[in-house]
Amino acid sequence: MNDFRATPNLLTFFRLCIIPFLVLAVLDGRFTSAFALFVLAGVTDALDGLLARLLHQRTLLGQYLDPVADKFLLSTLFLVLHHQALLSLRVTVLVFARDLGILIVAALLYATTSIRNFRPSIFGKANTVAQILALAAVLLGQFFAPPWVIAVRHWALNATIFLTVFSGLHYAWRAVRQIGSPGVAG
């Protein structure tokens, strides 16, 4: 029960609680509020990791919950922005397909082998950064759209498409290498 009370985990739970309000803000066309909630979610994400290190409150729950909260936030926002015709089907499907593929492969490896290392790669982290920038630019562009915001939106969406495909292939390559490595029990 102490894991639930750890400050970083409380921030992660708070981030999860923000998601429905963010979705409603987008669906209601309140993009200033949606952008503010997205930024707040980002701040809680940065703070939970920082506080976990500073307060020595790293927990097993937090190790699993934090990336799940991040994926849930980003995936939900991709879906709702597509629903509002603010993102293309192509980018939304690619993001979902990659994440679902990684989740299925990780679950299968966990269930059938001794592999337990599912750490994100540098390409996966770069993809997450591109997704965050793209989503922030899409939200911001709904109420503040100078040329630099439009340029960031365009660049970040293209980077998201490229990095989604590339990091997905990289994760598949890593999984194949791990399966073929000595000491992996199947």
C-alpha positions in Angstrom: 0.0 0.0 0.0 3.0 2.3 0.5 3.7 2.2 -3.2 0.3 3.9 -3.8 1.2 6.7 -1.3 4.6 7.5 -2.8 4.5 11.1 -4.2 5.7 10.1 -7.7 2.9 7.5 -8.0 0.3 10.0 -6.8 1.5 12.3 -9.6 1.1 9.5 -12.1 -2.4 8.7 -10.8 -3.2 12.5 -11.1 -1.9 12.4 -14.8 -4.3 9.5 -15.4 -7.2 11.5 -13.9 -6.4 14.4 -16.2 -7.1 12.3 -19.4 -10.9 12.4 -19.3 -10.9 16.1 -18.8 -8.4 16.6 -21.6 -10.6 14.4 -23.9 -13.7 16.4 -23.0 -11.9 19.7 -23.6 -11.0 18.6 -27.1 -14.4 17.2 -27.9 -16.0 20.5 -26.7 -13.6 22.6 -28.8 -11.9 24.2 -25.7 -8.4 23.9 -27.1 -6.9 26.5 -24.7 -8.0 24.3 -21.8 -6.9 21.1 -23.6 -3.5 22.5 -24.2 -3.2 23.6 -20.6 -4.2 20.2 -19.4 -1.7 18.5 -21.8 1.1 20.8 -20.4 0.0 20.0 -16.9 0.2 16.3 -17.7 3.7 16.8 -19.0 4.7 18.6 -15.9 3.4 15.8 -13.7 5.3 13.3 -15.9 8.6 15.2 -15.5 8.0 15.7 -11.7 7.2 12.1 -10.9 10.5 10.9 -12.4 12.5 13.7 -10.7 10.8 13.1 -7.3 11.2 9.4 -7.6 15.0 9.9 -7.8 15.3 12.8 -5.4 13.1 11.3 -2.7 14.3 7.7 -3.3 10.7 6.6 -4.0 11.3 4.4 -7.0 8.7 1.7 -6.8 7.8 -1.4 -8.9 4.3 0.1 -9.3 5.8 3.3 -10.6 8.1 1.5 -13.0 5.0 -0.1 -14.7 2.4 2.6 -14.1 4.4 5.6 -15.5 4.9 4.3 -19.0 1.3 3.0 -19.1 0.0 6.4 -18.1 2.2 8.0 -20.8 1.0 5.7 -23.5 -2.6 6.0 -22.4 -2.4 9.8 -22.5 -0.7 10.0 -25.9 -2.8 7.2 -27.5 -6.1 8.7 -26.3 -5.1 12.1 -27.5 -4.1 10.8 -30.9 -7.5 9.0 -31.1 -9.6 12.0 -30.0 -7.7 14.4 -32.3 -8.3 12.1 -35.2 -11.9 11.8 -34.3 -12.1 15.6 -34.5 -10.4 15.5 -37.9 -7.3 17.3 -36.6 -4.9 14.3 -37.2 -4.7 12.0 -40.2 -5.8 8.4 -40.0 -2.3 7.4 -41.2 -0.5 8.8 -38.2 -3.1 7.5 -35.7 -3.1 4.0 -37.1 0.7 3.8 -37.2 1.0 5.0 -33.6 -1.6 2.5 -32.4 -0.3 -0.4 -34.5 3.3 0.1 -33.2 2.2 0.3 -29.6 -0.1 -2.6 -29.8 2.5 -4.7 -31.6 5.1 -3.9 -28.9 2.6 -4.7 -26.2 1.7 -8.1 -27.8 5.3 -9.1 -28.4 6.3 -8.1 -24.8 3.4 -10.0 -23.3 4.3 -13.1 -25.4 8.0 -12.9 -24.5 7.1 -12.4 -20.8 4.8 -15.4 -20.9 6.9 -17.8 -22.9 10.6 -16.9 -22.2 12.8 -15.7 -19.4 13.1 -12.2 -21.1 12.1 -9.5 -18.7 14.0 -6.5 -20.2 11.5 -4.3 -22.1 13.3 -1.0 -21.7 12.6 1.7 -24.3 15.3 2.3 -26.9 16.7 5.7 -27.8 14.5 5.5 -30.9 11.4 4.8 -28.9 12.2 7.8 -26.6 12.8 10.0 -29.7 9.4 8.8 -31.0 7.7 9.8 -27.8 9.3 13.3 -27.9 8.1 13.7 -31.5 4.6 12.5 -30.5 4.5 15.0 -27.6 5.6 17.9 -29.8 3.1 16.9 -32.5 0.2 16.7 -30.1 1.2 19.9 -28.4 1.5 21.7 -31.7 -1.9 20.4 -33.0 -3.6 21.6 -29.8 -1.7 24.9 -29.7 -2.5 25.5 -33.4 -6.2 25.5 -32.7 -6.0 28.8 -30.9 -2.5 30.2 -31.7 -1.2 29.5 -35.1 1.8 31.6 -36.1 4.0 30.1 -38.9 6.5 28.5 -36.4 3.6 26.5 -34.7 2.5 25.3 -38.1 6.1 24.4 -39.0 6.6 22.5 -35.7 3.3 20.6 -36.2 4.3 19.6 -39.7 7.9 18.6 -38.7 6.8 16.7 -35.6 4.0 14.8 -37.4 6.5 13.7 -40.1 9.1 12.8 -37.4 6.4 10.8 -35.6 5.5 8.8 -38.7 9.2 8.1 -39.4 10.2 7.3 -35.8 7.0 5.2 -35.3 8.0 2.9 -38.1 11.7 2.9 -37.4 11.4 2.4 -33.7 8.8 -0.4 -34.3 11.2 -2.2 -36.6 14.0 -1.6 -34.1 12.0 -3.1 -31.2 11.2 -6.1 -33.4 14.9 -6.5 -34.2 15.8 -6.3 -30.5 13.2 -8.9 -29.7 14.6 -11.3 -32.3 18.1 -10.8 -31.0 17.0 -11.4 -27.4 15.1 -14.6 -28.3 18.2 -15.9 -30.1 20.6 -15.1 -27.2 22.1 -17.8 -25.0 20.4 -18.3 -21.7 16.9 -17.4 -22.8 14.6 -20.1 -21.5 11.6 -20.8 -23.7 
